[in-house]
Amino acid sequence: MTAQQGAKPRLDRAHVRHLLAQMVRIRRFEEKCAELYTQEKIRGFLHLYVGEEANAVGVMQALQPDDAIVATYREHGHALARGIGMGPVMAEMYGKQEGCSRGRGGSMHIFDAATRFYGGNAIVGGGLPLAVGLALADRMRGLPRVSACFFGEGAVAEGEFHESMNLAALWRLPVLFVCENNLYAMGTALELSESETDIHLKAQAYRMASEVVDGMDVVAVEAAARRAVAAIRAGNGPFFLECRTYRFRAHSMFDAQLYRSKDEIEAWKHRCPIERFTNWALGANELHPQDVATIESDVAAEVAAAVDFAEAGTWEPVEDLCRDVYTPRAAS
């Protein structure tokens, strides 16, 4: 495949079905996680991706299996779109040994070496220097890979954002920076935290190519991601993609959402990426109602199987809890 060919989405029937199925998988998984959280089956922090599905699904279409992914603590959708099995992800949410991080990571630290998914990261902006390091390692080893880094707009206020952008641009590293701008850094509106609210302009300050895309449109995201990755693979250095999106649920399960109105949330729900894409696909005769029903049925079965897998999983023995934990040797 040439770079030019790789920059074009292929909207045949099979691909349309794949895009919808992936978004529905993420949405139903997250809804089930919210339900399980209220039942105290999932504990700790839980940050859901509901509303933002088009970003992970769209970007993943432009990446190859050898490329690296670094995500945030809102990373369940990225993990599923990358190809990590729903069962191991759900088991990780439960804290079971059968989880993709052996139950040690939980919701915020999903990791899978087999798919080069280098995790969720609980530190805001913490994934940015990791992505730069992965890209530098690939460059030094002569490997034609791309490192994609997902982060929220809140991360652009962190020092490592600027350090990472500067080094990636200076060394022309193959990094795809994907800013999922959902307008609220936890509970702070963008215009209250950033003097420049057009986030992609910050990339231009580092002489880095950038693009803004409707993060509620999976086709638009895929097309933009393919253009960006094609440019990176052509040796043009890093690329910054700002996906303007919105989370329909609270920042976390502990968030009272006092910083935004119900009217605003409802207005954004009318732009739901799943509904928009479904309506387009049906109207364009790319999918039929039975296709949509089959996707929902298949996903429901997959979610149920993932819950069964997690429920049947095992807890780590107490005597193993210190395994892989570094303890300095006491001085003699």
C-alpha angles and dihedrals in degrees: 000000000000123000089250092052091046090056094064124081112228105221100189120142095266093051093047089053091048093052093050094045092051093051092046090049090056095045095049092043091053093046090052090049090054089051093048090048091058087051089052091239088121115044138185122030121351124186115184129210097210109146096018099074095114091066100058093038095046096047095046090061090067096051132086127223091255093055119099128239126205118182143174132252088277089068110123090101093050091050094051093044089050091057106259108148117260091228095058091044092052091045088053089053088054092048093241125153090242090065120112089254093037089255092294097107107041123183097335102045109047110163135174122174093189092066094034089244102155095191156243112303124209092204113087106243091003093124095059099077089041090058091048090050092049091050092048091050091051091048093050091049093047094242117153096226138134125219113211118201122194119198140152127251089255088070092066089075090061123095094232089061091064094039091051094046091049096050094043091052095041093051094034092233122184097251127143108204110201114190111194098203106196092164097244125078094207095307103340120100115235095241090056094054106033128052088201109048095180092088096189090064089069088065091053088057086067092047089251123146112248142178137190119220138179101259091199092064113075094194092052091049093049092048092049092046092050091051091049096047092046089055092048093049089049088063098255095131129241125345130209120214120188112199111194105212144142137226113226095201131056123285088257136346089270095055118110091194095224091152098069136042129245089235090059092050092049092048090055092046087065085066093052107159093220095050093044093050094043092051091048093048092049092046092049090048090239089124134023127217089255090057090056092047091050092050091052091047093048092047092048089054092047092051091048091050091049091053091048089050092051094044090052092048125109132244119237111259113255091236089061097052093098093050112119090011112124116232119179114234113253115250113254 
